[in-house]
Amino acid sequence: MSSQYENPFRPGAGHKPPYLAGRTSEQDEMKRYLAQSVITQNIILTGLRGVGKTVLLETFRPIAFEAGWLWAGADLSEAASVTENALATRIVADISLVTSALVEYEQTRLGLGFVQTEQIIRQPLNFEILRAKYESTPGLVADKLKAILEFAWSVLPQSRIKGIVFAYDEAQNLSDHSSKGQYPLALLLEVFQSLQRKGLPYFLVLTGLPTLFPKLVEARTYAERMFHIIFLKQLDEAASKEAIEKPFENSGCGMVFSPETVKQIIKMSGGYPYFIQYICKEVFDVWITRASSGQISAVPEKDIIRKLDTDFFQGRWSKVTDRQRELLQVIAGLDTCDDEFTVQEIVVESREVLDKGFSASHVNQMLGSLSESGLVFKNRLGRYSLAVPLLSQFIRRQRIP
């Protein structure tokens, strides 16, 4: 396809946009916290789905490298978050990628034959060696993990590096399981707080949905003092405009959206980066198709919204029970549905719009279930918010006349 007609927009989970708009202040915050002489505060990067957390996290990596830090980390899958040992294995694997690239480790072995001679074997300090040290270290999982991370720092070329950033995406998957005697979330906090108190330059960056920080505080109350929270919100109008227009400038495709179209896309997207990419891609594809046939028309808003409903919202909506849908429809009718709302506000509204309203206990119960399914979240002040951007608009489109 000619570059003139190649679509510059790339919606997707964690896909880097062609131009990252409106996030310089968050990047500056990362630079400031990397400049700590002793790590006293780490970073939590949080926000709704589609706001660009994963993309921003990836921009932190070159910032860390430029400041003299190394980088370790990955997505925290549910499998890696179930047990303390699984989480420890994840962290050991991550630090081993750093040590194996920088450290030659000496091991003494006995040679073969009638006369045994000592041989010194040099090899990269890889996962197998670190895991063996982990297994041979006495104590609890936390003791073993602290010992390995202390050992790793002791053998790294400290004169050439400032420290190591451990960055974990999807960290809301971390949970303690008291019924099973497994506390991986508490383990993570205990290990890094202990090492940082000893002066080891291990810096923790966790990315996740807004449910993450309350879970951290519940696991260890001192987590409140361990982290600086960066809450990503939707882009303002100026940044949204840049996110729409800059990809055209950078791609050299020879096309631009009219000012009226840009305004319409900003309104439709609500300023959320994912929706900007999604809508721009759809508009571009439609324009190319119609331009080839000599037809240029307005943005097909209804068609795009219908496709967005199917691609983004419908899967989540299909998992909700009928009674939960009624509750969500009540929430979508609140003046504060896109900000914060309380149980009492839902109860009052439900009695006005439903034949059979909700009791406070019933609302609390259903909000708990909806929180577990990722549709709402509760903040530390006891208020709730919808966890999916533009969800209220989708819910209102589902109303039965």
C-alpha positions as CSV (number, residue, x, y, z in Angstrom):
1,M,0.0,0.0,0.0
2,S,1.3,3.5,-0.8
3,S,2.4,5.4,2.2
4,Q,0.0,8.1,1.1
5,Y,-2.9,5.8,1.9
6,E,-1.4,3.9,4.9
7,N,-3.4,4.4,8.0
8,P,-1.1,6.1,10.7
9,F,-3.4,5.2,13.6
10,R,-2.9,2.0,15.7
11,P,-5.5,1.2,18.3
12,G,-4.7,-1.8,20.5
13,A,-3.9,-2.9,24.0
14,G,-0.6,-1.4,24.9
15,H,0.3,-0.5,21.3
16,K,2.4,2.6,21.1
17,P,0.5,5.4,19.3
18,P,2.2,7.2,16.4
19,Y,2.4,10.3,18.6
20,L,2.3,10.3,22.4
21,A,0.4,13.5,23.4
22,G,-0.1,15.1,26.8
23,R,2.1,13.0,29.0
24,T,5.2,15.2,29.5
25,S,4.3,16.0,33.1
26,E,4.1,12.3,34.0
27,Q,7.5,11.7,32.3
28,D,9.0,14.6,34.3
29,E,7.7,13.0,37.5
30,M,9.4,9.8,36.6
31,K,12.7,11.7,36.1
32,R,12.3,13.4,39.5
33,Y,11.7,10.2,41.4
34,L,14.6,8.5,39.7
35,A,16.9,11.3,41.0
36,Q,16.3,10.2,44.7
37,S,19.6,9.6,46.4
38,V,17.9,7.0,48.6
39,I,14.7,5.4,47.4
40,T,11.9,6.4,49.8
41,Q,9.0,6.5,47.3
42,N,8.1,4.3,44.4
43,I,5.6,5.0,41.6
44,I,2.1,3.6,40.9
45,L,0.8,4.4,37.5
46,T,-3.0,4.0,37.5
47,G,-6.1,4.9,35.6
48,L,-9.0,3.5,33.6
49,R,-8.6,1.0,30.8
50,G,-7.7,2.8,27.5
51,V,-6.0,5.8,29.2
52,G,-2.5,4.7,28.0
53,K,-0.9,3.3,31.2
54,T,1.1,0.6,29.4
55,V,2.2,2.9,26.6
56,L,3.4,5.5,29.2
57,L,5.2,2.8,31.1
58,E,7.2,1.9,28.0
59,T,8.3,5.5,27.6
60,F,9.7,5.4,31.2
61,R,12.2,2.7,30.1
62,P,14.5,5.0,27.9
63,I,14.1,7.7,30.6
64,A,15.5,5.3,33.2
65,F,18.4,4.2,30.9
66,E,19.3,7.9,30.2
67,A,19.4,8.5,34.0
68,G,21.8,5.5,34.5
69,W,19.3,2.9,35.7
70,L,18.8,-0.6,34.4
71,W,15.3,-2.0,33.7
72,A,13.7,-5.3,34.7
73,G,10.1,-6.3,34.7
74,A,7.1,-7.8,32.8
75,D,3.4,-8.2,32.9
76,L,2.2,-9.7,36.2
77,S,0.0,-12.5,34.9
78,E,-2.5,-14.1,37.3
79,A,-0.3,-17.3,37.2
80,A,2.7,-15.3,38.6
81,S,0.5,-13.7,41.3
82,V,-1.1,-16.7,42.9
83,T,1.6,-17.9,45.3
84,E,4.6,-16.3,47.0
85,N,7.0,-18.7,45.3
86,A,5.6,-18.0,41.8
87,L,6.1,-14.2,42.4
88,A,9.6,-14.8,43.7
89,T,10.4,-16.9,40.6
90,R,9.1,-14.0,38.5
91,I,11.4,-11.5,40.2
92,V,14.4,-13.8,40.2
93,A,13.9,-14.4,36.4
94,D,13.7,-10.6,35.9
95,I,16.9,-9.8,37.8
96,S,18.7,-12.7,36.1
97,L,18.3,-11.0,32.7
98,V,20.2,-8.1,34.1
99,T,23.0,-10.1,35.9
100,S,23.5,-12.5,33.0
101,A,24.3,-9.6,30.7
102,L,26.7,-7.9,33.1
103,V,28.3,-10.4,35.4
104,E,30.6,-13.3,34.9
105,Y,30.2,-15.7,37.8
106,E,33.0,-18.0,38.9
107,Q,32.3,-21.6,40.1
108,T,34.8,-24.1,41.3
109,R,34.4,-27.7,40.0
110,L,36.4,-30.9,40.4
111,G,37.9,-32.2,37.2
112,L,37.4,-35.8,36.1
113,G,40.0,-38.5,36.3
114,F,42.1,-40.4,38.8
115,V,43.7,-37.2,40.1
116,Q,41.0,-34.7,40.9
117,T,41.9,-31.1,40.1
118,E,40.0,-28.0,40.7
119,Q,38.6,-26.1,37.7
120,I,37.3,-22.5,37.8
121,I,34.3,-22.2,35.5
122,R,33.2,-18.7,34.4
123,Q,29.7,-18.2,33.1
124,P,27.0,-15.5,33.0
125,L,25.2,-15.1,36.3
126,N,22.0,-16.6,34.9
127,F,18.6,-17.7,36.2
128,E,19.8,-21.3,36.9
129,I,22.6,-20.1,39.2
130,L,20.4,-17.5,41.0
131,R,17.6,-20.0,41.4
132,A,19.9,-22.5,42.9
133,K,21.1,-19.9,45.4
134,Y,17.5,-19.1,46.1
135,E,16.7,-22.7,46.9
136,S,19.8,-23.2,49.1
137,T,19.1,-20.1,51.2
138,P,17.4,-20.9,54.5
139,G,14.3,-19.1,55.7
140,L,10.9,-18.0,54.3
141,V,10.3,-17.0,50.8
142,A,10.9,-13.3,51.7
143,D,14.2,-14.2,53.3
144,K,15.3,-16.1,50.2
145,L,14.3,-13.3,47.8
146,K,15.9,-10.6,49.9
147,A,19.1,-12.6,49.9
148,I,19.2,-13.1,46.1
149,L,18.5,-9.4,45.4
150,E,21.2,-8.3,47.9
151,F,23.6,-10.7,46.3
152,A,22.7,-9.6,42.8
153,W,23.4,-5.9,43.7
154,S,26.7,-6.8,45.4
155,V,28.1,-8.4,42.2
156,L,26.8,-5.8,39.7
157,P,29.2,-3.0,38.4
158,Q,27.8,-0.4,40.8
159,S,30.2,2.4,39.5
160,R,28.5,2.2,36.1
161,I,24.8,2.0,37.2
162,K,22.6,4.0,39.5
163,G,20.2,1.2,40.3
164,I,17.5,-1.1,38.8
165,V,13.9,-0.3,38.0
166,F,11.5,-3.2,38.6
167,A,8.5,-2.3,36.4
168,Y,5.3,-4.5,36.5
169,D,2.3,-4.0,34.4
170,E,-1.2,-5.3,35.2
171,A,-0.2,-5.3,38.9
172,Q,-3.9,-5.3,39.9
173,N,-3.7,-9.0,39.3
174,L,-1.7,-9.3,42.5
175,S,-3.7,-10.5,45.5
176,D,-3.2,-12.1,48.8
177,H,-5.0,-15.4,49.5
178,S,-5.4,-15.8,53.3
179,S,-7.5,-18.9,52.9
180,K,-4.5,-20.6,51.1
181,G,-1.8,-19.0,53.3
182,Q,-0.3,-17.2,50.3
183,Y,0.5,-13.5,50.5
184,P,2.4,-12.5,47.3
185,L,1.3,-8.9,47.4
186,A,2.5,-8.5,51.0
187,L,5.7,-10.3,50.0
188,L,6.4,-7.8,47.2
189,L,6.0,-4.8,49.5
190,E,8.0,-6.3,52.4
191,V,10.9,-7.3,50.2
192,F,11.3,-3.9,48.4
193,Q,10.7,-1.9,51.6
194,S,13.3,-3.9,53.4
195,L,15.9,-3.6,50.7
196,Q,15.3,0.2,50.2
197,R,15.7,0.8,53.9
198,K,19.1,-0.8,53.6
199,G,19.9,1.6,50.8
200,L,19.8,-0.7,47.9
201,P,18.7,1.2,44.8
202,Y,15.8,-0.9,43.7
203,F,13.0,1.3,42.4
204,L,9.5,-0.2,42.0
205,V,7.0,1.0,39.3
206,L,3.6,-0.7,39.3
207,T,1.0,-0.1,36.7
208,G,-2.6,-1.1,37.0
209,L,-6.3,-0.3,37.3
210,P,-7.5,1.9,40.2
211,T,-8.2,-1.1,42.3
212,L,-4.5,-1.6,42.7
213,F,-3.6,1.0,45.4
214,P,-6.4,0.1,47.9
215,K,-5.2,-3.6,47.6
216,L,-1.6,-2.5,48.4
217,V,-2.7,-0.5,51.5
218,E,-4.9,-3.4,52.7
219,A,-1.9,-5.8,52.4
220,R,0.5,-3.4,54.2
221,T,-0.5,-0.1,55.7
222,Y,2.9,1.4,55.1
223,A,2.3,1.0,51.4
224,E,0.6,4.4,51.6
225,R,4.0,5.9,52.3
226,M,5.9,3.8,49.9
227,F,4.3,5.1,46.7
228,H,3.6,8.2,44.7
229,I,0.5,7.8,42.7
230,I,0.2,9.0,39.1
231,F,-3.4,8.8,38.1
232,L,-3.8,9.1,34.3
233,K,-6.9,10.9,33.1
234,Q,-8.1,11.6,29.6
235,L,-6.3,14.1,27.5
236,D,-7.4,17.7,27.5
237,E,-8.6,19.3,24.3
238,A,-5.2,20.6,23.2
239,A,-3.5,17.3,23.8
240,S,-6.3,15.4,22.1
241,K,-5.9,17.7,19.1
242,E,-2.2,16.9,18.9
243,A,-2.9,13.1,19.2
244,I,-5.2,13.4,16.1
245,E,-3.1,15.8,14.0
246,K,0.5,14.9,14.7
247,P,0.3,11.4,13.1
248,F,-0.6,13.0,9.8
249,E,2.4,15.4,10.0
250,N,4.8,12.6,10.9
251,S,3.6,10.0,8.4
252,G,3.6,12.3,5.3
253,C,0.5,10.7,4.1
254,G,-0.7,13.9,2.5
255,M,-4.1,13.9,4.3
256,V,-5.5,15.9,7.2
257,F,-8.8,15.9,9.1
258,S,-10.7,19.2,8.9
259,P,-11.0,21.3,12.1
260,E,-14.7,20.2,12.3
261,T,-13.8,16.5,12.1
262,V,-11.1,16.9,14.7
263,K,-13.6,18.5,17.1
264,Q,-16.1,15.8,16.4
265,I,-13.5,13.0,17.2
266,I,-12.5,14.7,20.4
267,K,-16.1,14.8,21.5
268,M,-16.7,11.2,20.5
269,S,-13.6,9.9,22.2
270,G,-13.9,11.8,25.5
271,G,-10.1,12.5,25.2
272,Y,-9.2,8.8,26.0
273,P,-6.1,7.9,23.9
274,Y,-7.4,4.4,23.0
275,F,-10.7,5.8,21.6
276,I,-8.9,8.6,19.8
277,Q,-6.8,5.9,18.0
278,Y,-9.8,3.7,17.3
279,I,-12.1,6.5,16.0
280,C,-9.3,8.1,13.9
281,K,-8.4,4.7,12.3
282,E,-12.1,4.1,11.4
283,V,-12.6,7.6,10.0
284,F,-9.4,7.3,7.9
285,D,-10.4,4.0,6.5
286,V,-13.8,5.3,5.5
287,W,-12.4,8.4,3.9
288,I,-9.9,6.4,1.9
289,T,-12.7,4.1,0.6
290,R,-15.0,7.0,-0.3
291,A,-12.2,9.2,-1.7
292,S,-11.3,6.4,-4.2
293,S,-14.9,6.6,-5.4
294,G,-15.1,10.4,-5.4
295,Q,-17.2,10.6,-2.2
296,I,-16.0,12.6,0.8
297,S,-18.6,12.9,3.5
298,A,-19.0,13.6,7.2
299,V,-17.7,11.3,10.0
300,P,-20.0,8.2,10.1
301,E,-20.5,8.7,13.8
302,K,-23.4,6.2,14.3
303,D,-21.5,3.4,12.4
304,I,-18.3,3.9,14.4
305,I,-20.1,4.0,17.7
306,R,-22.0,0.8,16.7
307,K,-18.7,-0.9,15.9
308,L,-17.0,0.4,19.1
309,D,-19.9,-1.0,21.1
310,T,-19.4,-4.4,19.6
311,D,-15.6,-4.4,19.8
312,F,-15.0,-2.8,23.2
313,F,-18.1,-2.8,25.4
314,Q,-20.4,-5.7,24.4
315,G,-18.1,-8.5,25.8
316,R,-18.1,-6.9,29.2
317,W,-21.9,-6.2,29.1
318,S,-22.7,-9.8,28.2
319,K,-21.2,-11.0,31.5
320,V,-23.5,-8.8,33.6
321,T,-26.7,-10.2,35.1
322,D,-30.1,-8.6,34.4
323,R,-30.3,-7.1,37.9
324,Q,-26.7,-5.8,37.7
325,R,-27.7,-4.2,34.4
326,E,-30.5,-2.4,36.1
327,L,-28.1,-1.2,38.7
328,L,-25.7,0.1,36.1
329,Q,-28.5,1.8,34.2
330,V,-29.4,3.6,37.5
331,I,-25.7,4.6,37.9
332,A,-25.6,5.9,34.3
333,G,-28.5,8.2,35.1
334,L,-26.7,9.9,37.9
335,D,-25.3,13.4,37.3
336,T,-22.0,12.2,38.7
337,C,-21.8,8.9,36.8
338,D,-18.6,9.8,35.1
339,D,-17.0,11.0,38.3
340,E,-17.8,9.5,41.7
341,F,-21.0,8.2,43.3
342,T,-22.1,6.7,46.6
343,V,-24.3,3.8,47.6
344,Q,-26.9,6.2,49.0
345,E,-27.1,8.2,45.7
346,I,-27.7,4.9,43.9
347,V,-30.4,3.9,46.3
348,V,-32.2,7.2,46.0
349,E,-32.0,7.2,42.2
350,S,-33.2,3.6,42.0
351,R,-36.4,4.4,43.9
352,E,-37.2,7.2,41.5
353,V,-36.6,5.3,38.2
354,L,-37.4,1.7,39.0
355,D,-40.6,0.0,40.1
356,K,-38.5,-2.0,42.6
357,G,-35.6,0.0,43.9
358,F,-32.5,-1.2,45.6
359,S,-31.6,-1.4,49.2
360,A,-28.2,-0.2,50.5
361,S,-27.1,-3.8,51.3
362,H,-28.1,-5.0,47.9
363,V,-26.2,-2.2,46.2
364,N,-23.1,-2.9,48.3
365,Q,-23.3,-6.6,47.3
366,M,-23.7,-5.9,43.6
367,L,-21.0,-3.2,43.5
368,G,-18.6,-5.8,45.1
369,S,-19.4,-8.2,42.3
370,L,-19.1,-5.5,39.6
371,S,-15.8,-4.5,41.1
372,E,-14.4,-8.0,40.9
373,S,-15.4,-8.1,37.2
374,G,-13.6,-4.8,36.5
375,L,-16.6,-2.6,35.8
376,V,-16.5,-0.4,38.9
377,F,-13.9,0.4,41.5
378,K,-14.0,1.7,45.0
379,N,-11.7,4.4,46.2
380,R,-10.3,4.8,49.7
381,L,-13.0,7.3,50.7
382,G,-15.7,4.7,50.1
383,R,-16.9,6.2,46.8
384,Y,-17.3,4.3,43.6
385,S,-16.5,5.1,39.9
386,L,-17.1,3.3,36.7
387,A,-13.8,1.5,35.7
388,V,-14.3,1.6,31.9
389,P,-14.1,4.9,30.0
390,L,-17.3,6.1,28.3
391,L,-19.2,3.1,29.8
392,S,-22.0,5.3,31.0
393,Q,-22.7,6.4,27.4
394,F,-22.8,2.8,26.3
395,I,-25.2,1.8,29.1
396,R,-27.6,4.6,28.2
397,R,-27.6,3.3,24.6
398,Q,-28.8,0.0,26.0
399,R,-31.9,1.5,27.7
400,I,-35.2,-0.1,26.6
401,P,-37.6,2.6,25.7
